[in-house]
Amino acid sequence: MFATLSLPEGWKAVQAPPSLFRRFEFASYQDTRAYLERLAALSKETELYPDLGFGTTYVNVTVYGKDGGTPGAQEVEFARRAAALAIPG
Amino acid sequence: MFATLSLPEGWKAVQAPPSLFRRFEFASYQDTRAYLERLAALSKETELYPDLGFGTTYVNVTVYGKDGGTPGAQEVEFARRAAALAIPG
């Protein structure tokens, strides 16, 4: 029904899909870049591509469910592994 | 199910409720304040209280449905009237 509402001009219907979120902080830009590389490899392996926002010393990771659906077991497993990759080894 | 997922430490399940959004821009801080006053009166009358964010020359209005539900006819009517209040009269 939300999609079919006739909205007054200039208004936007907003419906962000459910997601899992975590911010990872790093000591240096080099560490941040290294984490992004590891995350890219994890995405390639799992075919799960989260939204990423990053600055010199942080990466914000937002994991969505498939096709705008609710995150499930696969996304939770991705979240677990993404966190493990952020630990300096 | 989303609420019952067992998340890895540090992750947050994010589910923003659906909403209607519009940004209104004004020529001056005085106009912005006047609009906020009119909006407050509309909220009091309708008992609909949107989230507001504003700076010197803009107001961002986010209208949610009741109890985290989907915005419906009442919220659309609020949106229409909120827009009418933004027109210099």
N, CA and C atoms of all chains as a GROMACS GRO file, in nm:
protein
  534
    1MET      N    1   0.083  -0.121   0.000
    1MET     CA    2   0.000   0.000   0.000
    1MET      C    3   0.086   0.126   0.000
    2PHE      N    4   0.201   0.119   0.073
    2PHE     CA    5   0.290   0.234   0.083
    2PHE      C    6   0.328   0.283  -0.056
    3ALA      N    7   0.358   0.190  -0.143
    3ALA     CA    8   0.406   0.226  -0.276
    3ALA      C    9   0.295   0.290  -0.360
    4THR      N   10   0.173   0.265  -0.323
    4THR     CA   11   0.062   0.312  -0.406
    4THR      C   12   0.001   0.442  -0.354
    5LEU      N   13   0.049   0.491  -0.237
    5LEU     CA   14   0.000   0.618  -0.185
    5LEU      C   15   0.026   0.728  -0.288
    6SER      N   16  -0.071   0.814  -0.307
    6SER     CA   17  -0.050   0.929  -0.394
    6SER      C   18   0.004   1.044  -0.310
    7LEU      N   19   0.130   1.076  -0.326
    7LEU     CA   20   0.196   1.174  -0.239
    7LEU      C   21   0.184   1.315  -0.293
    8PRO      N   22   0.173   1.413  -0.202
    8PRO     CA   23   0.181   1.552  -0.247
    8PRO      C   24   0.316   1.576  -0.314
    9GLU      N   25   0.318   1.668  -0.408
    9GLU     CA   26   0.440   1.699  -0.483
    9GLU      C   27   0.557   1.729  -0.390
   10GLY      N   28   0.672   1.677  -0.422
   10GLY     CA   29   0.793   1.711  -0.349
   10GLY      C   30   0.823   1.618  -0.233
   11TRP      N   31   0.725   1.536  -0.192
   11TRP     CA   32   0.748   1.441  -0.084
   11TRP      C   33   0.797   1.309  -0.141
   12LYS      N   34   0.875   1.241  -0.060
   12LYS     CA   35   0.932   1.114  -0.101
   12LYS      C   36   0.894   1.007   0.003
   13ALA      N   37   0.848   0.893  -0.043
   13ALA     CA   38   0.823   0.781   0.049
   13ALA      C   39   0.956   0.712   0.074
   14VAL      N   40   0.992   0.698   0.201
   14VAL     CA   41   1.122   0.642   0.237
   14VAL      C   42   1.103   0.508   0.305
   15GLN      N   43   1.163   0.406   0.252
   15GLN     CA   44   1.159   0.277   0.320
   15GLN      C   45   1.294   0.207   0.305
   16ALA      N   46   1.377   0.227   0.405
   16ALA     CA   47   1.509   0.165   0.402
   16ALA      C   48   1.495   0.018   0.438
   17PRO      N   49   1.558  -0.071   0.364
   17PRO     CA   50   1.549  -0.213   0.397
   17PRO      C   51   1.620  -0.244   0.528
   18PRO      N   52   1.577  -0.347   0.598
   18PRO     CA   53   1.645  -0.385   0.722
   18PRO      C   54   1.790  -0.424   0.693
   19SER      N   55   1.876  -0.404   0.789
   19SER     CA   56   2.018  -0.432   0.766
   19SER      C   57   2.089  -0.462   0.897
   20LEU      N   58   2.212  -0.510   0.884
   20LEU     CA   59   2.303  -0.526   0.998
   20LEU      C   60   2.412  -0.421   0.982
   21PHE      N   61   2.446  -0.355   1.091
   21PHE     CA   62   2.544  -0.246   1.083
   21PHE      C   63   2.652  -0.261   1.188
   22ARG      N   64   2.773  -0.231   1.146
   22ARG     CA   65   2.881  -0.216   1.244
   22ARG      C   66   2.990  -0.124   1.190
   23ARG      N   67   3.046  -0.045   1.280
   23ARG     CA   68   3.156   0.045   1.247
   23ARG      C   69   3.285  -0.017   1.300
   24PHE      N   70   3.385  -0.026   1.214
   24PHE     CA   71   3.516  -0.078   1.255
   24PHE      C   72   3.617   0.035   1.251
   25GLU      N   73   3.696   0.048   1.358
   25GLU     CA   74   3.794   0.155   1.362
   25GLU      C   75   3.936   0.098   1.357
   26PHE      N   76   4.024   0.174   1.294
   26PHE     CA   77   4.160   0.127   1.273
   26PHE      C   78   4.261   0.233   1.314
   27ALA      N   79   4.383   0.187   1.340
   27ALA     CA   80   4.485   0.279   1.390
   27ALA      C   81   4.543   0.366   1.279
   28SER      N   82   4.532   0.320   1.156
   28SER     CA   83   4.596   0.394   1.046
   28SER      C   84   4.520   0.374   0.916
   29TYR      N   85   4.547   0.459   0.822
   29TYR     CA   86   4.488   0.448   0.689
   29TYR      C   87   4.531   0.317   0.623
   30GLN      N   88   4.655   0.279   0.648
   30GLN     CA   89   4.706   0.153   0.592
   30GLN      C   90   4.625   0.034   0.645
   31ASP      N   91   4.597   0.035   0.774
   31ASP     CA   92   4.516  -0.072   0.833
   31ASP      C   93   4.374  -0.073   0.774
   32THR      N   94   4.321   0.047   0.755
   32THR     CA   95   4.186   0.058   0.697
   32THR      C   96   4.184  -0.003   0.557
   33ARG      N   97   4.283   0.033   0.475
   33ARG     CA   98   4.290  -0.019   0.340
   33ARG      C   99   4.309  -0.170   0.339
   34ALA      N  100   4.390  -0.220   0.431
   34ALA     CA  101   4.413  -0.366   0.439
   34ALA      C  102   4.282  -0.437   0.474
   35TYR      N  103   4.203  -0.377   0.564
   35TYR     CA  104   4.075  -0.436   0.600
   35TYR      C  105   3.980  -0.438   0.480
   36LEU      N  106   3.977  -0.329   0.407
   36LEU     CA  107   3.891  -0.323   0.288
   36LEU      C  108   3.929  -0.432   0.186
   37GLU      N  109   4.058  -0.458   0.175
   37GLU     CA  110   4.103  -0.564   0.085
   37GLU      C  111   4.052  -0.701   0.132
   38ARG      N  112   4.063  -0.726   0.263
   38ARG     CA  113   4.017  -0.855   0.316
   38ARG      C  114   3.865  -0.869   0.301
   39LEU      N  115   3.797  -0.758   0.320
   39LEU     CA  116   3.651  -0.757   0.307
   39LEU      C  117   3.611  -0.786   0.161
   40ALA      N  118   3.686  -0.731   0.069
   40ALA     CA  119   3.658  -0.755  -0.074
   40ALA      C  120   3.671  -0.902  -0.107
   41ALA      N  121   3.773  -0.965  -0.049
   41ALA     CA  122   3.793  -1.109  -0.073
   41ALA      C  123   3.677  -1.189  -0.013
   42LEU      N  124   3.633  -1.150   0.105
   42LEU     CA  125   3.519  -1.218   0.169
   42LEU      C  126   3.392  -1.202   0.085
   43SER      N  127   3.373  -1.083   0.031
   43SER     CA  128   3.255  -1.059  -0.054
   43SER      C  129   3.260  -1.147  -0.179
   44LYS      N  130   3.377  -1.156  -0.237
   44LYS     CA  131   3.391  -1.238  -0.358
   44LYS      C  132   3.358  -1.384  -0.327
   45GLU      N  133   3.409  -1.431  -0.213
   45GLU     CA  134   3.387  -1.572  -0.176
   45GLU      C  135   3.239  -1.599  -0.147
   46THR      N  136   3.176  -1.508  -0.073
   46THR     CA  137   3.039  -1.532  -0.025
   46THR      C  138   2.932  -1.477  -0.119
   47GLU      N  139   2.975  -1.394  -0.214
   47GLU     CA  140   2.881  -1.323  -0.301
   47GLU      C  141   2.784  -1.234  -0.223
   48LEU      N  142   2.830  -1.188  -0.108
   48LEU     CA  143   2.753  -1.089  -0.031
   48LEU      C  144   2.829  -0.957  -0.035
   49TYR      N  145   2.765  -0.855  -0.086
   49TYR     CA  146   2.832  -0.726  -0.102
   49TYR      C  147   2.764  -0.620  -0.016
   50PRO      N  148   2.819  -0.595   0.102
   50PRO     CA  149   2.758  -0.493   0.189
   50PRO      C  150   2.782  -0.353   0.134
   51ASP      N  151   2.707  -0.256   0.182
   51ASP     CA  152   2.740  -0.116   0.157
   51ASP      C  153   2.856  -0.077   0.248
   52LEU      N  154   2.952  -0.007   0.194
   52LEU     CA  155   3.068   0.034   0.271
   52LEU      C  156   3.085   0.185   0.267
   53GLY      N  157   3.111   0.240   0.383
   53GLY     CA  158   3.150   0.381   0.390
   53GLY      C  159   3.280   0.385   0.469
   54PHE      N  160   3.379   0.459   0.425
   54PHE     CA  161   3.502   0.460   0.504
   54PHE      C  162   3.574   0.593   0.498
   55GLY      N  163   3.649   0.617   0.603
   55GLY     CA  164   3.739   0.732   0.609
   55GLY      C  165   3.878   0.680   0.634
   56THR      N  166   3.969   0.766   0.674
   56THR     CA  167   4.108   0.721   0.692
   56THR      C  168   4.120   0.610   0.796
   57THR      N  169   4.040   0.618   0.903
   57THR     CA  170   4.060   0.521   1.012
   57THR      C  171   3.932   0.447   1.052
   58TYR      N  172   3.836   0.438   0.962
   58TYR     CA  173   3.716   0.360   0.996
   58TYR      C  174   3.649   0.306   0.871
   59VAL      N  175   3.573   0.199   0.892
   59VAL     CA  176   3.490   0.144   0.785
   59VAL      C  177   3.352   0.116   0.844
   60ASN      N  178   3.249   0.172   0.784
   60ASN     CA  179   3.111   0.142   0.822
   60ASN      C  180   3.057   0.035   0.727
   61VAL      N  181   3.011  -0.076   0.785
   61VAL     CA  182   2.964  -0.188   0.704
   61VAL      C  183   2.814  -0.207   0.726
   62THR      N  184   2.737  -0.204   0.619
   62THR     CA  185   2.592  -0.226   0.626
   62THR      C  186   2.558  -0.346   0.539
   63VAL      N  187   2.510  -0.452   0.603
   63VAL     CA  188   2.479  -0.576   0.532
   63VAL      C  189   2.328  -0.587   0.514
   64TYR      N  190   2.284  -0.594   0.390
   64TYR     CA  191   2.141  -0.609   0.362
   64TYR      C  192   2.107  -0.756   0.335
   65GLY      N  193   1.980  -0.789   0.351
   65GLY     CA  194   1.933  -0.919   0.308
   65GLY      C  195   1.922  -0.923   0.157
   66LYS      N  196   1.898  -1.040   0.103
   66LYS     CA  197   1.886  -1.051  -0.043
   66LYS      C  198   1.756  -0.989  -0.092
   67ASP      N  199   1.763  -0.920  -0.206
   67ASP     CA  200   1.644  -0.862  -0.269
   67ASP      C  201   1.563  -0.775  -0.174
   68GLY      N  202   1.633  -0.696  -0.090
   68GLY     CA  203   1.563  -0.606   0.000
   68GLY      C  204   1.494  -0.675   0.116
   69GLY      N  205   1.519  -0.804   0.132
   69GLY     CA  206   1.457  -0.880   0.241
   69GLY      C  207   1.534  -0.864   0.371
   70THR      N  208   1.489  -0.932   0.471
   70THR     CA  209   1.549  -0.926   0.604
   70THR      C  210   1.678  -1.008   0.608
   71PRO      N  211   1.783  -0.954   0.668
   71PRO     CA  212   1.906  -1.032   0.682
   71PRO      C  213   1.880  -1.162   0.758
   72GLY      N  214   1.940  -1.270   0.713
   72GLY     CA  215   1.921  -1.400   0.776
   72GLY      C  216   2.053  -1.464   0.814
   73ALA      N  217   2.054  -1.595   0.824
   73ALA     CA  218   2.170  -1.668   0.874
   73ALA      C  219   2.296  -1.640   0.791
   74GLN      N  220   2.281  -1.631   0.660
   74GLN     CA  221   2.399  -1.607   0.574
   74GLN      C  222   2.461  -1.471   0.603
   75GLU      N  223   2.375  -1.371   0.622
   75GLU     CA  224   2.424  -1.236   0.648
   75GLU      C  225   2.488  -1.228   0.788
   76VAL      N  226   2.431  -1.301   0.882
   76VAL     CA  227   2.488  -1.303   1.018
   76VAL      C  228   2.627  -1.368   1.015
   77GLU      N  229   2.639  -1.474   0.936
   77GLU     CA  230   2.769  -1.540   0.922
   77GLU      C  231   2.870  -1.446   0.855
   78PHE      N  232   2.824  -1.373   0.755
   78PHE     CA  233   2.911  -1.273   0.692
   78PHE      C  234   2.957  -1.171   0.796
   79ALA      N  235   2.863  -1.126   0.880
   79ALA     CA  236   2.895  -1.026   0.982
   79ALA      C  237   3.001  -1.080   1.078
   80ARG      N  238   2.984  -1.206   1.117
   80ARG     CA  239   3.081  -1.268   1.209
   80ARG      C  240   3.220  -1.271   1.146
   81ARG      N  241   3.226  -1.314   1.020
   81ARG     CA  242   3.355  -1.325   0.952
   81ARG      C  243   3.415  -1.187   0.925
   82ALA      N  244   3.330  -1.090   0.891
   82ALA     CA  245   3.379  -0.954   0.867
   82ALA      C  246   3.443  -0.897   0.994
   83ALA      N  247   3.385  -0.931   1.108
   83ALA     CA  248   3.440  -0.884   1.236
   83ALA      C  249   3.574  -0.951   1.264
   84ALA      N  250   3.580  -1.080   1.235
   84ALA     CA  251   3.706  -1.154   1.260
   84ALA      C  252   3.819  -1.096   1.175
   85LEU      N  253   3.786  -1.051   1.055
   85LEU     CA  254   3.888  -0.995   0.964
   85LEU      C  255   3.942  -0.861   1.014
   86ALA      N  256   3.869  -0.798   1.104
   86ALA     CA  257   3.910  -0.666   1.152
   86ALA      C  258   4.009  -0.675   1.267
   87ILE      N  259   4.027  -0.796   1.319
   87ILE     CA  260   4.120  -0.814   1.431
   87ILE      C  261   4.263  -0.825   1.377
   88PRO      N  262   4.354  -0.739   1.423
   88PRO     CA  263   4.493  -0.746   1.374
   88PRO      C  264   4.551  -0.884   1.400
   89GLY      N  265   4.610  -0.946   1.301
   89GLY     CA  266   4.655  -1.086   1.316
   89GLY      C  267   4.806  -1.100   1.306
   90MET      N  268   1.133  -1.243   1.296
   90MET     CA  269   1.257  -1.321   1.296
   90MET      C  270   1.379  -1.231   1.311
   91PHE      N  271   1.374  -1.112   1.246
   91PHE     CA  272   1.487  -1.020   1.248
   91PHE      C  273   1.528  -0.991   1.392
   92ALA      N  274   1.428  -0.967   1.476
   92ALA     CA  275   1.455  -0.929   1.615
   92ALA      C  276   1.518  -1.044   1.694
   93THR      N  277   1.498  -1.164   1.648
   93THR     CA  278   1.544  -1.278   1.725
   93THR      C  279   1.679  -1.333   1.676
   94LEU      N  280   1.732  -1.275   1.567
   94LEU     CA  281   1.863  -1.318   1.520
   94LEU      C  282   1.966  -1.298   1.630
   95SER      N  283   2.052  -1.395   1.650
   95SER     CA  284   2.161  -1.379   1.744
   95SER      C  285   2.280  -1.316   1.670
   96LEU      N  286   2.307  -1.191   1.699
   96LEU     CA  287   2.409  -1.118   1.623
   96LEU      C  288   2.547  -1.130   1.686
   97PRO      N  289   2.650  -1.132   1.600
   97PRO     CA  290   2.786  -1.125   1.655
   97PRO      C  291   2.802  -0.995   1.732
   98GLU      N  292   2.887  -0.997   1.833
   98GLU     CA  293   2.910  -0.880   1.918
   98GLU      C  294   2.944  -0.756   1.836
   99GLY      N  295   2.886  -0.645   1.873
   99GLY     CA  296   2.921  -0.518   1.810
   99GLY      C  297   2.835  -0.482   1.691
  100TRP      N  298   2.760  -0.577   1.638
  100TRP     CA  299   2.671  -0.549   1.525
  100TRP      C  300   2.535  -0.507   1.577
  101LYS      N  301   2.468  -0.425   1.498
  101LYS     CA  302   2.338  -0.374   1.534
  101LYS      C  303   2.240  -0.406   1.421
  102ALA      N  304   2.123  -0.458   1.456
  102ALA     CA  305   2.018  -0.477   1.356
  102ALA      C  306   1.948  -0.345   1.335
  103VAL      N  307   1.943  -0.300   1.211
  103VAL     CA  308   1.886  -0.169   1.180
  103VAL      C  309   1.756  -0.187   1.102
  104GLN      N  310   1.650  -0.132   1.153
  104GLN     CA  311   1.525  -0.134   1.077
  104GLN      C  312   1.452  -0.001   1.096
  105ALA      N  313   1.477   0.090   1.003
  105ALA     CA  314   1.412   0.221   1.009
  105ALA      C  315   1.268   0.206   0.962
  106PRO      N  316   1.173   0.265   1.035
  106PRO     CA  317   1.034   0.254   0.992
  106PRO      C  318   1.011   0.334   0.863
  107PRO      N  319   0.913   0.294   0.785
  107PRO     CA  320   0.882   0.369   0.662
  107PRO      C  321   0.835   0.510   0.698
  108SER      N  322   0.862   0.603   0.610
  108SER     CA  323   0.829   0.742   0.639
  108SER      C  324   0.805   0.821   0.511
  109LEU      N  325   0.754   0.942   0.529
  109LEU     CA  326   0.744   1.040   0.420
  109LEU      C  327   0.844   1.150   0.451
  110PHE      N  328   0.917   1.192   0.349
  110PHE     CA  329   1.022   1.291   0.371
  110PHE      C  330   1.012   1.408   0.272
  111ARG      N  331   1.036   1.526   0.323
  111ARG     CA  332   1.056   1.641   0.235
  111ARG      C  333   1.141   1.746   0.303
  112ARG      N  334   1.224   1.811   0.221
  112ARG     CA  335   1.306   1.921   0.268
  112ARG      C  336   1.246   2.052   0.219
  113PHE      N  337   1.228   2.146   0.310
  113PHE     CA  338   1.176   2.277   0.274
  113PHE      C  339   1.286   2.381   0.293
  114GLU      N  340   1.304   2.466   0.192
  114GLU     CA  341   1.408   2.569   0.203
  114GLU      C  342   1.346   2.708   0.212
  115PHE      N  343   1.415   2.793   0.286
  115PHE     CA  344   1.363   2.927   0.312
  115PHE      C  345   1.470   3.032   0.285
  116ALA      N  346   1.423   3.154   0.266
  116ALA     CA  347   1.515   3.263   0.229
  116ALA      C  348   1.593   3.314   0.349
  117SER      N  349   1.537   3.295   0.469
  117SER     CA  350   1.602   3.352   0.586
  117SER      C  351   1.576   3.267   0.710
  118TYR      N  352   1.653   3.291   0.811
  118TYR     CA  353   1.632   3.222   0.939
  118TYR      C  354   1.496   3.258   0.996
  119GLN      N  355   1.456   3.383   0.979
  119GLN     CA  356   1.325   3.427   1.026
  119GLN      C  357   1.212   3.348   0.960
  120ASP      N  358   1.223   3.327   0.830
  120ASP     CA  359   1.123   3.247   0.757
  120ASP      C  360   1.122   3.102   0.807
  121THR      N  361   1.242   3.051   0.832
  121THR     CA  362   1.253   2.914   0.882
  121THR      C  363   1.182   2.900   1.016
  122ARG      N  364   1.209   2.994   1.107
  122ARG     CA  365   1.146   2.991   1.239
  122ARG      C  366   0.994   3.006   1.229
  123ALA      N  367   0.950   3.092   1.139
  123ALA     CA  368   0.805   3.111   1.120
  123ALA      C  369   0.741   2.981   1.072
  124TYR      N  370   0.810   2.911   0.982
  124TYR     CA  371   0.756   2.783   0.934
  124TYR      C  372   0.749   2.681   1.047
  125LEU      N  373   0.851   2.676   1.129
  125LEU     CA  374   0.851   2.582   1.242
  125LEU      C  375   0.734   2.611   1.337
  126GLU      N  376   0.703   2.738   1.355
  126GLU     CA  377   0.588   2.776   1.439
  126GLU      C  378   0.458   2.724   1.379
  127ARG      N  379   0.442   2.744   1.247
  127ARG     CA  380   0.319   2.699   1.181
  127ARG      C  381   0.309   2.546   1.187
  128LEU      N  382   0.424   2.482   1.170
  128LEU     CA  383   0.427   2.335   1.175
  128LEU      C  384   0.389   2.284   1.315
  129ALA      N  385   0.435   2.355   1.417
  129ALA     CA  386   0.402   2.316   1.555
  129ALA      C  387   0.252   2.325   1.578
  130ALA      N  388   0.189   2.428   1.522
  130ALA     CA  389   0.044   2.443   1.536
  130ALA      C  390  -0.029   2.330   1.463
  131LEU      N  391   0.022   2.295   1.345
  131LEU     CA  392  -0.039   2.184   1.269
  131LEU      C  393  -0.026   2.053   1.346
  132SER      N  394   0.090   2.032   1.409
  132SER     CA  395   0.111   1.910   1.487
  132SER      C  396   0.014   1.904   1.605
  133LYS      N  397  -0.003   2.017   1.670
  133LYS     CA  398  -0.094   2.021   1.784
  133LYS      C  399  -0.236   1.988   1.741
  134GLU      N  400  -0.276   2.045   1.628
  134GLU     CA  401  -0.413   2.021   1.578
  134GLU      C  402  -0.434   1.875   1.538
  135THR      N  403  -0.336   1.819   1.467
  135THR     CA  404  -0.353   1.685   1.408
  135THR      C  405  -0.301   1.575   1.500
  136GLU      N  406  -0.227   1.613   1.603
  136GLU     CA  407  -0.160   1.515   1.689
  136GLU      C  408  -0.064   1.424   1.612
  137LEU      N  409  -0.010   1.480   1.504
  137LEU     CA  410   0.095   1.410   1.431
  137LEU      C  411   0.225   1.489   1.448
  138TYR      N  412   0.324   1.424   1.504
  138TYR     CA  413   0.451   1.492   1.533
  138TYR      C  414   0.564   1.433   1.451
  139PRO      N  415   0.598   1.496   1.339
  139PRO     CA  416   0.706   1.443   1.256
  139PRO      C  417   0.841   1.468   1.323
  140ASP      N  418   0.942   1.397   1.277
  140ASP     CA  419   1.080   1.431   1.314
  140ASP      C  420   1.122   1.554   1.234
  141LEU      N  421   1.186   1.647   1.301
  141LEU     CA  422   1.229   1.769   1.234
  141LEU      C  423   1.378   1.788   1.250
  142GLY      N  424   1.441   1.825   1.140
  142GLY     CA  425   1.580   1.867   1.146
  142GLY      C  426   1.587   2.001   1.074
  143PHE      N  427   1.655   2.098   1.131
  143PHE     CA  428   1.658   2.226   1.060
  143PHE      C  429   1.788   2.301   1.081
  144GLY      N  430   1.817   2.383   0.983
  144GLY     CA  431   1.930   2.476   0.991
  144GLY      C  432   1.876   2.616   0.971
  145THR      N  433   1.963   2.712   0.944
  145THR     CA  434   1.916   2.850   0.930
  145THR      C  435   1.811   2.866   0.820
  146THR      N  436   1.828   2.794   0.710
  146THR     CA  437   1.739   2.818   0.595
  146THR      C  438   1.672   2.692   0.541
  147TYR      N  439   1.660   2.590   0.624
  147TYR     CA  440   1.588   2.471   0.576
  147TYR      C  441   1.527   2.396   0.694
  148VAL      N  442   1.424   2.318   0.660
  148VAL     CA  443   1.363   2.226   0.757
  148VAL      C  444   1.344   2.091   0.686
  149ASN      N  445   1.398   1.986   0.744
  149ASN     CA  446   1.374   1.851   0.695
  149ASN      C  447   1.263   1.788   0.778
  150VAL      N  448   1.158   1.743   0.710
  150VAL     CA  449   1.042   1.687   0.779
  150VAL      C  450   1.029   1.538   0.745
  151THR      N  451   1.026   1.456   0.849
  151THR     CA  452   1.008   1.312   0.830
  151THR      C  453   0.884   1.268   0.906
  152VAL      N  454   0.785   1.222   0.831
  152VAL     CA  455   0.657   1.184   0.890
  152VAL      C  456   0.649   1.031   0.897
  153TYR      N  457   0.632   0.980   1.019
  153TYR     CA  458   0.619   0.835   1.036
  153TYR      C  459   0.473   0.796   1.050
  154GLY      N  460   0.446   0.670   1.025
  154GLY     CA  461   0.313   0.618   1.054
  154GLY      C  462   0.299   0.596   1.204
  155LYS      N  463   0.180   0.567   1.247
  155LYS     CA  464   0.158   0.545   1.391
  155LYS      C  465   0.220   0.413   1.436
  156ASP      N  466   0.280   0.414   1.555
  156ASP     CA  467   0.336   0.293   1.615
  156ASP      C  468   0.432   0.220   1.521
  157GLY      N  469   0.513   0.296   1.447
  157GLY     CA  470   0.612   0.235   1.360
  157GLY      C  471   0.553   0.173   1.235
  158GLY      N  472   0.424   0.196   1.212
  158GLY     CA  473   0.359   0.139   1.094
  158GLY      C  474   0.383   0.224   0.970
  159THR      N  475   0.323   0.185   0.863
  159THR     CA  476   0.337   0.253   0.735
  159THR      C  477   0.251   0.380   0.733
  160PRO      N  478   0.308   0.491   0.683
  160PRO     CA  479   0.228   0.612   0.672
  160PRO      C  480   0.104   0.586   0.586
  161GLY      N  481  -0.009   0.643   0.626
  161GLY     CA  482  -0.134   0.624   0.553
  161GLY      C  483  -0.197   0.758   0.518
  162ALA      N  484  -0.326   0.755   0.498
  162ALA     CA  485  -0.399   0.874   0.450
  162ALA      C  486  -0.381   0.994   0.543
  163GLN      N  487  -0.382   0.972   0.675
  163GLN     CA  488  -0.367   1.085   0.768
  163GLN      C  489  -0.231   1.152   0.753
  164GLU      N  490  -0.128   1.068   0.737
  164GLU     CA  491   0.008   1.122   0.724
  164GLU      C  492   0.024   1.195   0.589
  165VAL      N  493  -0.040   1.143   0.487
  165VAL     CA  494  -0.034   1.209   0.356
  165VAL      C  495  -0.104   1.345   0.363
  166GLU      N  496  -0.215   1.348   0.434
  166GLU     CA  497  -0.286   1.477   0.450
  166GLU      C  498  -0.200   1.576   0.530
  167PHE      N  499  -0.131   1.525   0.633
  167PHE     CA  500  -0.039   1.610   0.708
  167PHE      C  501   0.069   1.665   0.615
  168ALA      N  502   0.123   1.578   0.530
  168ALA     CA  503   0.229   1.619   0.436
  168ALA      C  504   0.179   1.729   0.343
  169ARG      N  505   0.056   1.713   0.295
  169ARG     CA  506  -0.002   1.813   0.205
  169ARG      C  507  -0.013   1.948   0.277
  170ARG      N  508  -0.064   1.944   0.398
  170ARG     CA  509  -0.084   2.070   0.472
  170ARG      C  510   0.050   2.132   0.514
  171ALA      N  511   0.147   2.046   0.549
  171ALA     CA  512   0.280   2.097   0.586
  171ALA      C  513   0.343   2.169   0.468
  172ALA      N  514   0.320   2.118   0.348
  172ALA     CA  515   0.375   2.182   0.229
  172ALA      C  516   0.306   2.316   0.204
  173ALA      N  517   0.174   2.318   0.224
  173ALA     CA  518   0.098   2.443   0.202
  173ALA      C  519   0.147   2.552   0.298
  174LEU      N  520   0.184   2.512   0.420
  174LEU     CA  521   0.231   2.609   0.519
  174LEU      C  522   0.366   2.670   0.482
  175ALA      N  523   0.438   2.605   0.393
  175ALA     CA  524   0.572   2.651   0.357
  175ALA      C  525   0.568   2.757   0.247
  176ILE      N  526   0.451   2.776   0.190
  176ILE     CA  527   0.439   2.875   0.082
  176ILE      C  528   0.419   3.014   0.145
  177PRO      N  529   0.505   3.110   0.110
  177PRO     CA  530   0.493   3.245   0.166
  177PRO      C  531   0.355   3.302   0.133
  178GLY      N  532   0.285   3.353   0.233
  178GLY     CA  533   0.147   3.395   0.210
  178GLY      C  534   0.127   3.546   0.229
   0.00000   0.00000   0.00000
